[in-house]
Amino acid sequence: MHGNVCVSRHACFIDKYKKSKIKELRSFAKGLENGMDAVENAVAYDYSYGFVKGINSRLEMVKRTMYGKCIRELLEAKLCDMRQGKNG
């Protein structure tokens, strides 16, 4: 299933559940509709951005641990350690 057939099935799914009596299904269908480009790309391609998400997660963790006690030099040192594979 590629191209228009796949898109057509997604559109049918979305249309069906946008009319659901269940609020969560309606919300899910609207979310799919809003992000249809991303949904189609996820189905069509084998690419993953997991690596980037991992880096962002580690950066967020560093930001949370450094909150309130951070000077620029300390943050830079922490990020350099993170780049070299050291955690802490």
C-alpha positions in Angstrom: 0.0 0.0 0.0 1.7 3.1 -1.2 0.8 6.5 -2.5 -2.8 7.4 -2.8 -4.2 4.1 -1.6 -2.4 4.5 1.8 -3.4 8.2 2.0 -7.0 7.2 1.2 -7.1 4.7 4.0 -5.7 7.2 6.5 -8.3 9.7 5.4 -11.0 7.1 5.9 -9.8 6.2 9.3 -9.6 9.9 10.3 -13.0 10.7 9.0 -14.5 7.7 10.8 -13.1 8.5 14.2 -13.5 12.3 14.0 -17.2 11.5 14.2 -16.9 9.1 17.2 -18.9 9.5 20.3 -15.7 8.9 22.3 -13.9 12.1 23.0 -10.4 10.6 23.1 -10.9 9.0 19.6 -12.1 12.3 18.2 -9.1 14.0 19.7 -6.7 11.3 18.4 -8.2 11.6 14.9 -7.9 15.4 14.9 -4.2 15.1 16.0 -3.5 12.7 13.1 -5.2 15.0 10.7 -3.2 18.0 11.9 0.1 16.0 11.6 -0.8 14.1 8.4 2.5 15.0 6.7 4.4 13.4 9.6 2.2 10.4 9.7 2.6 9.8 5.9 6.3 10.1 6.2 6.5 7.7 9.1 4.6 5.1 7.1 6.5 5.7 3.8 10.1 5.9 5.1 12.3 3.8 7.4 14.2 6.8 8.8 14.2 7.4 12.5 15.2 10.4 14.5 15.8 8.5 17.7 19.4 9.5 17.8 18.5 13.2 17.8 15.8 12.6 20.4 18.4 10.9 22.7 20.7 13.9 22.5 17.8 16.3 23.2 16.7 14.2 26.2 20.2 14.3 27.6 20.5 18.0 27.1 17.1 18.5 28.8 18.4 16.4 31.7 21.5 18.5 32.0 19.4 21.7 31.9 17.2 20.4 34.7 20.1 19.3 36.9 21.8 22.6 36.4 18.8 24.8 37.0 19.5 27.6 39.5 23.2 26.9 40.0 24.5 27.5 36.6 27.1 29.8 35.2 28.0 29.6 31.6 31.4 28.0 32.1 29.9 25.3 34.2 27.2 24.5 31.7 29.8 24.4 28.9 32.0 22.0 30.9 29.0 19.8 31.6 28.0 19.7 27.9 31.6 18.9 26.9 31.6 16.0 29.3 28.3 14.8 27.8 29.8 14.9 24.3 32.7 12.8 25.4 30.3 10.2 26.7 30.7 10.9 30.4 27.5 11.1 32.5 27.0 12.8 35.8 
